[in-house]
Amino acid sequence: MGKKRQIPRDGPAVRASPKRLAEKLAAEMGVDLQAGGGNLFEVTAEAPPGTIFAATGTHGVVAQVEANRPAADAWRAILSDLRGGLIACGDPGCEICNE
Ligand SMILES: [Zn+2]
């Protein structure tokens, strides 16, 4: 047996990035996430059919940061919207739900 290694509880090894957290939560919620870059780094989240994000009241949310800013800022914004949860789309005339 070798030496036991102490792994710090709150060390970098165990702290997940906003991207990882957002991807994990989105997968659990059935939310579709797309990330892309150009002059702006952009993360788009799309709620499952019939539902909207409680935080925004919309079927989709987009977080953008300028390409010279940390992408984590966009992931953090999306993560915050995801954490607000999903609610049913209550709009009978909703164009997205009635497509
Ligand atoms: Zn709708």
Boltz pocket constraint, residues with backbone or C-beta under 6 A from the ligand:
constraints:
  - pocket:
      binder: B
      contacts: [[A, 50], [A, 51], [A, 59], [A, 89], [A, 90], [A, 91], [A, 94], [A, 95], [A, 96], [A, 97], [A, 98]]
      max_distance: 6.0
